[in-house]
Amino acid sequence: MTKMIGVDVGGTFTDVFVLDEATGSAEVAKVPTSRPDQSGGFLNGIARKVDDLSGVGVVVHGTTAGTNALLERKGAKIGIITTEGLRDVLEMRRRDRPRTWGLRGDFEPVVPRNLRLEVPERTLADGTVRVAVDLDAVRGAAAQLIDNGCRAVAILFANAYANPENERRAVEAVRAFWPNSHVSASSEILPEIREFERFSTTALNAYLQPEVSGYIERLDNALKQGGFGGEFMIVQSNGGVMGTDTACRLPVRTALSGPAAGVIAAGHIARTAGFENIITGDMGGTSFDVALISEGQSMLSPQTSIDFGMVVRTPMIEITTIGAGGGSIAWVDKGGLLNIGPESAGSSPGPVAYGLGNTKPTVTDANVVLGRIDPDSPIGGKLDRLDVEAAARAIDDHVGKELGLTTTEAAEAILTVANSRMAGAIRLVSIERGFDPKRFAFMPFGGGGALHTGAMLKEVGIGSAIVPRYPGVTSAMGCVIADMRQDFVQTINATTASLDTEDMRAVMQRHVDDGLALLEAAQSRFEARDIVFELDMAYIGQTHTVSVPLPVKVTDGRVHAASVEEVEHAFEETYRATYGRLLKDGMCRVMNLRTAVIGRRPKFDLRTLAPVAGDMKAAKLGSRKVHFGDAWHETAIYDRLALPIGAAIPGPAILVQPDTTVLIDPGLVGQTDDYGNTIITVEGA
């Protein structure tokens, strides 16, 4: 078994990256995403490149099934069993509101109030059990939820992070007769302080479990029927991969699965090419996802809000998403302002140029009308030709006439607004967080990202860009590259003065044992096993914590204890680096202990993707008129995959390949590096 397959399902296209480890060769495919069941596009994409699955060792999948179920509110009907008095925690949230200004706002939790049932039990914040759980009441509540048609249940008890005894007993009682395995407990999902975040994450896990696990099981069965006998894994939101058993048990960890895989691939490609600092821009059919990688490390966030009031607290790569994909619809509001998104034409019916029934112009339609996309070579294999005339009519009818612009001016206006929104997202992850974008290179990928490279360099002031060899399937490549990772957390909630380092070491040991066991159960081979410890710490009286790396040794799986002095020193170093000073005589507190157990999977040599010997004359396909700014320019067209190493391509130029189109604006120049990437810089810089 020498082949590895990465599959990323996006809103419009499903991308496939097939790596033959024996020869080092790679193949890519891009097919329309199937709706509502994404498994059709998944299997169709693999079938495009692999006839016999028996020769495949690993299939890794980046999925948006969980994300879509949350955003579209299409999870399962579930119930909640909770402590008396806490049934409304999910609805009260943090008393935030969907709009900053104004007092009105509606929020409907994923579990209606009549399916949030209370039972007698009480555990105090110090772990003392004041009231033992009433198991008869628990069984009665579970039976009531089953009678109401609930397919999953979440058990959410007060302070279960401090002592899970009551919750464990309730879980055992429910699992004894619940009709399936979809029983989520907060002490298993997130044993961490703060009631709402723990309740929300566990409830959303239960909400996703029937849908996501059913989807994964369908894929697993279909792969096996096709002769696949290798390992099937799922990308997590933290950029690592996990086995399907873990994914079915913890589907909430897949909330940003697909975009995370793209960031992992981007980081590996950039480091190999000599770039330690990059800003990624993943532009698909529905969204534009931005992330920042500094000194070779992607940023991790402990939690995110998938939508208003839907908080998921699990480690995730920090990704900012806006509705500015190729399929995002352009429209003029009542005030005469041009807007892009958030509504998207998706894969069906898609942009107007697809000719499948949509009449509203999209960003892709604007690129088609301006000559930036070749209408005779649409990506994804869905159509033979794009309808330029229909796209022009839609732009004229919905934007041009509304704003008094010609069709060309209206198309340029659509791209100007889209580019402005994309640049704003880049500024959000860079300038607004204290990073100078001039120190970073921009890496566009996804089906549409490389069409907007020049605009991002101009709008944000980034000095250069690196376009990967296969930008349209970078997230699928990331599935093949990603390491296996398991994250654990446990609330400690103690001042350093009262910290029991042996108790903390015991928690760390339990995390390491569980993580290494999961790695051993995997069929993957690992080049190394890394263990990372972090503490969430703050001064007494502070609400917000800092993540403090804790350099603890692990020898042959045995965790060594950290002294109080080491913990305090690590906190002071991190706090000073974050805020520039320490608080005089301040006492610090350890809130949570986090452990990551990582299995480093072998990385393939990106030189295998580099172009073979060739010449510029053979790679040039001709030229055509392309509109930039306020004029049409005769623009050279090249077969990008045929360009030789070292090839310099001055703009304006278009580089075509099956999975995307790369646009080099006037005044820019592109050069092919040793790995097949195109490095774009300002001409003469």
N, C-alpha and C positions, 0 to 999 in steps of 0.2 A: 504494500500500500504506500504509494509515493505521492499521491495528489492531496493537496489541501484546498478547500473551497471556502471562500468567504462570501456571504450573501447579506446585502443590506437592502431592506425594504423601505423605500421613501414614499412620500405622498403621491408622486407621479410615476416614478420609475423604480424598478427593482434591479439592483446592480449585482453582478456576479464577477468574482475574481478567482481564477483557477491557477494554482501554482503547482507545477510538476517539480517536486524536490529532486528527482533523479537528474533531470536535464537543466533545471534552473529556469525553464521557460514559463511564461505566463500567458493566459488568455483572458479576455474580458467579454462580458455580455451585458446588454442593457435592454430590459423588456418592460412593458407597461405593468404597473402594479395592479393586481386584481382586487376588485371590491365586490362585496364587503369582506370576503374571506381572502386574506393576503397569501394564503398557502398556494393558490393557483399560480401566481406570478413567481413565487419562490421556486417551485418545482419546474416551471417552464423555463426560467432563467438557467437553472442547472442543466436541463436537458439540451439547451442550445450548445453547450460546450462539452458535456460529458455523457457518453452513451452508456458506459458500464460503471456503475457505482461501486462495484466490488474492488476496484483499484484505488478507491478514495479512503484515506486514513482518517481525516478530520473534516467536519463541516462546522463552521462557526457562523452564527446568525446574529446580525444586528437588527432588532425589530422595533417597530413603532406600534405594535399591537396594543401594548399597555398604555402608551401615550395617547393614542387615538381613543381608546376606551374611556380614559379619564376626561379628555377634552370634549368628547362628544356625549359624555354621560351614558355610555353604552355598556357599563359593567353589569355584573349579575345582581339579582335581587338578594340582598343580604340582611342579616339581623345582627343586633348587638346585645350582649349580656354584660351589664356593668353594675357597679356599686350603687346602692341606694343614694339618690341625690345627684348622680353624675350623668344622667341620660342626656342632658343638654349641652355637655361640654363641646361636642362637635359643632353645635349650632351657634354657641356663644363665641367660639374661637378665641381670638385675642381682642375682641371688640374693635377690630379694624373695619374698614368700609371699602367698598369697591371703587369709590371715587373720592379723591381728597377733599373736594369742595362739595358742600351740601350734606344734609343729614339723612337723605333717603338712600336706600340700597337694599336689594333683595339678595338673599342667599338661601339656597336649599341644599342641605347636606345630602350625601349620597344614600343615607339611610333615613327614611321618614321616622317621625317620632313614635308612631305606633309599633315600630319594629325595633325600638331601643328600649329594652326591658331591664328593670332593676331587680337586684337580689340582695338580701341581707349579708353583709360582710364588711369588715373594716380593718385595714392595715395602716398603721401610723407611719409618718415620714421616717422614723428611726428604725422601721422594720418590725416593730412590736405588733403582734396580731391582737387587736382589741376585741374583734368579733369574728369568730370562725365562720367560714362560708357555709351557708345553708344549701347543702347539695340537693335536697328535695326541691327547693325553689329553683335551683339551676336547671335540674332536669325538666321541671315544669315549663320554664322559660324556653328551653331548647325545643321542647315538643310543640309549644305554641308557635315558634318561628317556623318549624317544619310544616305545621298545618297551614301557615300563611304563605307557603311556597318559597321560602328562603333556600337558596342553593349554597350559601356559605354563612359562617357566623364568626364574629370577632368578639373575644372575651377581653374586657377592658376594666381592670380593677384598680382602685386607688392605690398609689404607692407600691405597685407590684414590682417596680425596679428595685426597691429597697429590700423586699422580702416576697418572693413569688409563690409562697406556700399556698395561700388561698386560691390564687389564680391557677396554679398547677392542679390542685384537687378538682377545681371546676372544669378544667380542660379535660382531665381524665374522665370525668363523669359524662361530659358531652361527647367526646370521641367514642365512648363505648357504644353509642347508638346512633350517632349522626350518620346519615345515609352515604356520605362520601368523606374524603380526607380534607375537605376545605374548612378547617377550624384553625383560626389564627388567634394567638395569644400575645398580648402586648409584652409580656416578660420574655418571650422568645423572639419577637420581631425587633423590639427596641427597648432593652432594659435600661432606660435613661430617664433622668428627672425631667419634669415639665409635662404636665398632664395632657394638654391639648395636642402637642406635637406627637406624643406617644400614641394617643388615641387616634389621631388623624392618620398616621402612617400605618397603624395596624388595621384600621377600618378600610383604608384604600387597598391594602394587601388582600384582604378578604374580598373586596369588591372586584378585584382583578383576577383572583385565583381561578374561578371556573372558566373564564374566557381565555386567559393566557395559557393556562395549563392544557385546556382543550385544543388550542391552536398548536402548541408545541407537540402534543401527543399525535395530532394528525400528521404533522410534518415528520415526526420520528417514525411513525408507521409507514408512511409513504416512502421514506428513504430506505427503510428495511425491505420493503416489497421490491424496491429497485435493485436490491443486492448489496446495499450499504451495510457494512459490518464494523465500521470504525466508530469514532467518538463524535457525538453531536453536542455542541456547546453553544451557549448564549452569551452575548456581550452584556455586561452590566453598565449602569450609569457611571460607575467610577472608572471605566476604561478597561477593567479586567474582564475575564470570562469566567463562567461558572457552568457546571454540569446541568443537564436538563432537570434532574431531580431537585436541585437547589432552586432552579428558576421556577419550577412549578410550585415549590413551597414558598418562595419569596419573590413573587412576580413584581412587587413594588420596586425592586432593584433594577428593573428593566425600563424605568420611566423615561430615560434619555439614552437608551441603548444605542440606536443608530448614530446619532450625532457624536456620541462619545468615541465610537470606533474611528470616525474620521479624524478626530483630534489626535488619537493615538498614532494613526498612520502618518499624519502630518508631522508630528514630533520626530518620529523615526526618520522620515525622509529628510527633514530639515537638518537634523544632527548629522546624518550621513553626508549631506552636501556642505556641511560647514556652517550652518546657521543655528545658533543657540537661542535666538530671540525671534519669534514669529507671531503674527496674528493671523489666525485662520478665518476664512470666509467660505462657508459651505452653502452654496446656493443651489437648491433643488427646485422642484416645481411648485412647492407650497411656501417655503420659508427660506430665510437667510440666517444661518447660525454662525455666531462669532465666538471665538475663544482665544485666549492669550497663553503663550508658552514662553516663560522667562527662564533663562539659563538652563534650557533643556527640560524644564519641569512644567507640566500643565497644572493649572490652579484647581484645587479641590474645594468644594463647599460642603459643609455638613448637612445642609438642607436646601430645598427649593420649593417654590409654589408652582405647581403645574397649572393651576388656575386660581382665581380668587377663592380663598377659604379651603383650598385643597393642598395642604402642606405635606410634603414627603421629607422625612428626616432620615436620610441615608447618604453616605458619601457620594458625591457626584462631581464630575468635571464641570467647572463653571462655564456654562454656555449661555450666551444671550441670543434669544431668538426673536426675529421680527417677521411679519407677514410680507416679505418682499421676494418671493420666488419667481421663477419664470412664468408660472401660471397665475400669479397674483393679478387681480383685475383692477384696471384703471377706471376711475369714475370721478365725476365732478359733483361736488355737494351743492346745497342750496345757496351757499355764499359765493359760489363761483370758484372754489378752490379745487385743484386737482389732487386726488388722493390715489394711493396704491395700496391694495389689500384692505383689511386682512382676508377678505373673501378670495378664494382661489378656484380656478377652473379644474385643478387637479389633473388626474390622468384621464378622467372621463367626465365631460366631453373634451377637456383640454383647451388650449388656446384656439382662437377663431381659425387660425391657419391650418389646424388639423382637419377642419371641415366636418366635425362630428356633432354639430348642433349648437355650439356656443356662439353667441353674438356679441359678447362683451369683450373689449380689447384687453390684452394682457401684456406683461413686460416682454414675453417672447414675441408677441405680434409686433411690438415696436422694433425689436432687433431684426425681425424678418423684413419689415418694410424698409428699414434703413440699410439693407444689404449685408448686415453683419452675420446673418445665418444663411447658409446656402439652402434655398428651397428644394433643391433636387437631392439633398443628402440629409434628411432629418434623422436625428439620433433616436435610438430605441427600437428601430425596426417596426414601428407601428404603421407608418405610411410610406408611400413611394415618393410623394411630393407634397410640399406645403403650399397652401393657397394664399399667395401674396396679395392678390386682389381682394379677397374676402377680409383679410387682416386690415388692409388699407381702408376699406369701407367702414369697418367697425371702429377704427380709430377716428375716422372723419366724423361718423355719426355721433359717437359718444363723447369725444373730446374736442376734436377740431371745431365743429360747429358751435359747441357750447362756449368755447373760449376765443372764437374768432381767429383760429390758426389754420394754416394749410395742413394737409395730411403729414407732410414731412416735419413741419414744425411741431405738430401735436405728438408725433412719435418721439422726437427729441425731448419734448417736455415730459413725456412719460418716463423716459430714461433718466432725465435730470432729477425728477422727484424720487424715483427708485434709488438712484445713486446717493442722493442726499440722505435718505433714510438709512441706507447701508453704511454710509460714512458715520452717521450718528451712532450706530451700534458699535462701530469700531472705536469711536472716541469714548464711549461708555466703558469699554473694557480696558482702555489704555489711559488716556489723559485724565479721566475722572477718577482713576485709581492710582494716579501718581507715576504712570509709565510714559516716557517720551516716545511717541511712535516713530521718531527718526531713528531710534536704536533697533527698530524691528523691521523685518521683512514681511510682506504680505503674501500669504499662501492661499490662492483661490482654488476651490475645487467644487465638486458637484457638477451637474450637467450645465449650469449657467454661470458659475463663478468666474471663469477665465474670460468671459465677455466683458467684464466690468473692472478688470485689473487697472487699466489706465486711469479710469475715473477715481478709483480708490487712492492711487498714488497722488493724484492731483488734489483731491478733496481733503485728504487727511495729512498729507505731507510725508508719507512713508517713502523711504529712499529707493527701495527695490522690491521686487516680487519674485517668488519662486513658484513656477507652475509645475506640479508633479507630472510624471510620465503619463499616468492615466487619471486625470483629475475627475472624470465623470464617475469613476468607481473607487475613489480613494477610501470611502467608508467601508466598502467591501474588502479592500486590501487591509484596512485596519483590523478587520475580524481575524485575518490570518496572522497578523503581527502581535495582537494583544496578549499579554500575560494572563495567567490564571490568578485570580485574587479573591481572597475572602476577608471581609471586614467584620470586626466585632467591637462592641462598646459595652461598658458597664459604668454606672454612676458610682463614684467614690464618696463625694460630698463631705470632705474633711479638710480642715486647715492643715497646713504642713506641720504645725506644732503637735497636732493630734494624729498625724498620719501613721497608720500601721503598715510599714513597708513590707512586712511578711504577708499580710493579708492581700496587699496589692500585687505582690509577686505571685501569690496563688491564683489570682484572677488572670494575670498575664499568662501563667502556665496553662490554665484551662483554655484560654483563647488559642494559644500556640498548639496545644494538643489537638483541639478540634480542627484548626486550620490545616495542620499537617496531615491529619487523617483524611480530610477532603482532597488534598493534593495526592495522597497515596491512592485514593480510590479512583482517581482519574487515569485514563489510558495514555495521557500525554506524557512525553518525556520533557524534563526540565533541565536547563543548563545550570540553574542555581535556584536556591530557595532563600528568599529574603524575608525578614521579619521586622516590621516597623512599629514602634510604640509612640503614641502621642498622648499628651494630657491636655484637657480643656481646663485652663486655670484663669484666675482673676484675683484681684485684691478684694478683701472683705468689703462689702457694700457695693461692688460693681455688678452689673447685670451681664454685660457682654464679656466673653472669655477670649483668650488667645490660644492658638494651638501650639503647644510646646513639644518639640521633638525630644524624646527621652532616649539617650544613647545607652541602652541596656544590652548586655551581652547574652547571647543564647549559644550554649555549647552542647552539641549533640542532642538538641531538642530541649535542653534544660535551661530555664530562665534564671538568671542571676538577679538578686534583689538590688534595687537602687536605693541609695541612702537619702535621707531627708535633705542633706546638704546638696546632693546632686540634683534633686528635684528643684530646690530653691534656686540654684545656680542656673539651671536650664530655663526656668521661668524668667529670671532677671535678664538673661541674654535675649530671650525672645521679646520680652516686653520693651526693653530698651531699643531693640531693632525696629519694633513696630511704632512706638510712640516717641522715641528720642530721649526718654527720661524714666526714672523710677519714682515711685511715691515714697517719700521719706517715712520711715517707721511703719510702712504698710504691711499688714499681715496678708499672706496669700492663701488661697483655697484651691484644692484640687476638686473639680466638679466631676469630670468623666475621664475614664481611661479608654483609649482607642487602640486597637491592634489590627494591623494588616499583615496577613500571611500571603506571600506572593511567590508563585512558581514561575520563574523566568523561562518562557518558551523560546526555542531557537529562532533567530531572525534570519531570513534569507538575504542573500547578497543582492543589493539593489543594482549592482552592475549587470546582473542578468537581464535587466530591463533596458539597458543602454542600447542605442541604435547600432546596427551593424554598419560596416563601411558603406559609404554612399557619397553622393555629391549634390550640390545645390541645384544643378540643372535638372537632375532626375527627380528631385523632390518638388520642383516648381510645377504647379498644375495650371497656371494661367493667371488671369487677373479679372477684377470686376469693379464696378463703381460702388463705393461704400460711403455713407454719409457720416461725417464727423463735425460736430459743432454747427457751423452754418454753411458748409460746402460739401460737395461730392468729390471724393478723391479716388483716383485709379489705384487700386489696392492689389498687391501681389498675393496670390493664394498658394500655399505650400501644403504638401502631405507631411504633417508633423512627424509621424513615425518613421519617415524616410530621411529626415534631416540628419546629417552626420554630426558626430561629436565636434564641438567647437564652432559649429555653423553660426554665423552672425546674421540676424534678420532685422534690418531697419524698418521702422514703421513708416507709413501704414502697411500692415500685413495681416493676413489671416492664416492661422495654422489649423488645418482640419484633421480630425481623427474620428473613429466610430463613436466614441463616448462623449465628445464635447467639441466646442470650437474655441480656439484661443485667439483673442484680438490684441494686436499690438498697435496702439494709437500712434498717430503722427508725433514725432519728437521723442519716441521711445525706441529702444532697440532690444531685441531678444537674442540670447545666446544659449546653445545647447551644451549642458555640462556633461561630465563623465557618466552620469547616471540616467541621462535622458531627460532631465528636468530642463525647463526653459527659464533662464534667469533674465528678468526684464528690468531695465534701468533707464534713466533719462539719458538720451543720446548726448555724448560728450561729457557726462558726469564722471 
